[in-house]
């Protein structure tokens, strides 16, 4: 079920009216876009909380119904910015960005790894470097998440953004050289190698001292 957010147009702006709105469990908001003038709004605190809980704060398309009094207007928006109370962490203001549905936009989408790398059986350590990927797509095609199968990764191997070219039906915007995920060698192996190198150095130094004597 698609969550629908409602909003009312507000005619008063400033700190005083905004404070009174919050006391009545309404959150001040503004909606703007490339083809629309900024519109001052207020949204029910409980509906906004449900929206954030169900959809998160990521780049997700939200149906917004704006009540103008004599008429209602439907918009497709995304959350551009959330302002929170410094220590209560409650939302005190929200910016909505209206997006044209026929124009591609750039968004960050969560990346979820699937499968267990073969390198883990050898003691390797899985390290996910990038937890989101930047893509360009139509607003109506924004995926909830992207998945990446890492079961074939062995110790010392990595997947870079360039390796994902053609994997998804979207344009990837991150630089190809960026590492997405890697399987690092076990820390104990690194320690043992360092110990062996140190022992060899000490042995060499000791041999030189004996020769000089």
Secondary structure as GFF3:
##gff-version 3
##sequence-region A 1 213
A	DSSP	beta_strand	4	9	.	.	.	ID=ss1
A	DSSP	alpha_helix	15	23	.	.	.	ID=ss2
A	DSSP	beta_strand	26	33	.	.	.	ID=ss3
A	DSSP	beta_strand	36	44	.	.	.	ID=ss4
A	DSSP	alpha_helix	45	55	.	.	.	ID=ss5
A	DSSP	beta_strand	62	67	.	.	.	ID=ss6
A	DSSP	beta_strand	72	84	.	.	.	ID=ss7
A	DSSP	beta_strand	91	98	.	.	.	ID=ss8
A	DSSP	beta_strand	104	114	.	.	.	ID=ss9
A	DSSP	three_ten_helix	118	122	.	.	.	ID=ss10
A	DSSP	beta_strand	125	128	.	.	.	ID=ss11
A	DSSP	beta_strand	132	138	.	.	.	ID=ss12
A	DSSP	three_ten_helix	139	141	.	.	.	ID=ss13
A	DSSP	beta_strand	146	149	.	.	.	ID=ss14
A	DSSP	beta_strand	158	160	.	.	.	ID=ss15
A	DSSP	three_ten_helix	161	164	.	.	.	ID=ss16
A	DSSP	beta_strand	171	172	.	.	.	ID=ss17
A	DSSP	beta_strand	179	184	.	.	.	ID=ss18
A	DSSP	alpha_helix	187	212	.	.	.	ID=ss19
###
